[in-house]
Amino acid sequence: MKRIYISGKIGEEELSSATILKFRNAESALLLRFDVFNPCDERWQRALRREYEHDSLVKSPWLTAKFPDFYSYALLRDMMVISSLDAICLLPDWKQSKGARAELSFAQAAGKKIYELSEYGTLIEWEDTSSQP
């Protein structure tokens, strides 16, 4: 079974119940066709926070200018996850998220399959229309 990452607007360090529900609903819609990675999953969020707080690289001397903030750290870790999966699924609000746009760019560069989940729950193969006239 192909593995897919859910990408959409989160925009908060402490996840709201609305954000968690949005990602959970997307996960449910995708589970019939994919093994789904949900970045809002509580276990992932706890592990991410724990890793950030104990990551010696965050406090490394070569990062003297500025330690990565939690958002930057989470985005990098999410991209590492994307690199190990087959595809990503863009939620309808992905364009309003700098992180989701970065995840899309990374997925494109890494040759991942890209899907978009419509607001009605329809899964479609994503087509990049940004360079078309």
C-alpha positions in Angstrom: 0.0 0.0 0.0 1.3 3.4 -0.9 2.2 5.8 1.9 1.0 9.4 1.9 1.6 12.6 3.9 -1.2 15.1 4.6 -0.2 18.7 3.9 -2.4 21.7 4.9 -2.6 24.8 7.0 -1.7 24.3 10.6 -0.3 27.7 11.6 -0.2 27.1 15.3 2.3 25.6 17.7 -0.4 24.3 20.0 -2.9 22.5 17.7 -6.5 23.6 18.0 -9.3 21.1 18.0 -10.4 22.4 14.6 -7.0 21.7 13.1 -6.8 18.3 14.6 -10.3 17.5 13.3 -9.5 18.7 9.8 -6.5 16.5 9.5 -8.3 13.5 11.1 -11.1 13.8 8.6 -8.5 13.9 5.7 -6.8 10.9 7.2 -10.1 9.0 7.3 -10.8 9.9 3.7 -7.4 8.6 2.6 -7.2 5.4 4.7 -9.0 3.2 2.1 -6.3 3.8 -0.5 -3.2 4.7 1.5 -1.1 4.2 4.6 -1.5 7.8 6.0 1.0 10.0 7.9 -0.9 12.7 9.7 1.4 15.4 11.0 -1.2 16.5 13.5 -1.3 13.1 15.2 -0.9 13.5 18.9 1.9 10.9 19.1 3.9 12.6 16.3 3.4 16.0 18.0 4.6 14.7 21.3 7.6 12.9 19.8 8.5 16.0 17.8 8.4 18.3 20.9 10.5 15.8 22.8 13.1 15.6 20.0 13.2 19.3 19.7 13.8 19.8 23.4 16.6 17.2 23.5 18.2 17.6 20.0 21.8 18.4 20.6 22.0 19.9 17.0 19.5 22.6 18.1 22.1 23.8 20.6 25.1 23.1 18.4 27.9 25.7 18.3 27.7 26.0 14.5 24.2 27.4 14.9 25.4 30.3 17.0 23.4 33.0 15.0 20.0 31.6 15.9 18.7 28.2 17.1 16.0 26.8 15.0 12.6 27.7 16.4 10.1 24.9 16.9 8.2 25.7 13.7 11.4 25.5 11.5 12.4 22.3 13.3 9.0 20.7 12.8 9.0 21.7 9.1 12.4 20.1 8.5 11.3 16.9 10.3 8.1 16.8 8.3 10.2 17.0 5.1 12.3 14.1 6.3 9.1 12.2 6.7 7.9 13.2 3.2 11.2 11.9 1.8 10.4 8.5 3.0 6.8 8.3 1.7 5.4 7.9 -1.8 3.1 10.9 -2.0 1.6 13.9 -0.4 -2.0 15.1 -0.3 -2.8 18.8 -0.3 -5.7 19.9 1.7 -8.0 22.7 0.3 -6.3 25.4 2.4 -2.7 24.5 1.5 -2.2 27.8 -0.4 -2.7 29.8 2.8 0.2 28.0 4.5 3.9 28.7 4.0 4.7 25.3 5.4 2.4 23.4 3.1 3.8 25.4 0.1 7.3 24.4 1.2 6.3 20.8 1.6 4.8 20.8 -1.9 8.0 22.3 -3.4 10.1 19.7 -1.5 7.7 16.9 -2.7 8.0 18.1 -6.3 11.8 18.2 -6.1 11.9 14.7 -4.6 9.7 13.3 -7.3 6.7 12.4 -5.1 3.2 11.8 -6.4 1.0 14.7 -5.5 -2.8 14.6 -4.8 -5.3 17.2 -3.7 -8.3 16.5 -1.5 -11.2 18.7 -2.5 -13.4 20.3 0.1 -16.0 17.6 -0.8 -13.6 14.8 -0.1 -12.7 14.0 -3.7 -9.1 12.9 -4.2 -7.6 14.1 -7.5 -4.1 14.0 -9.0 -2.6 17.4 -8.6 -1.7 19.4 -11.6 0.7 22.3 -11.3 -1.0 25.2 -13.3 1.3 27.9 -12.0 3.5 27.9 -15.1 0.7 27.6 -17.6 -0.6 30.8 -19.4 
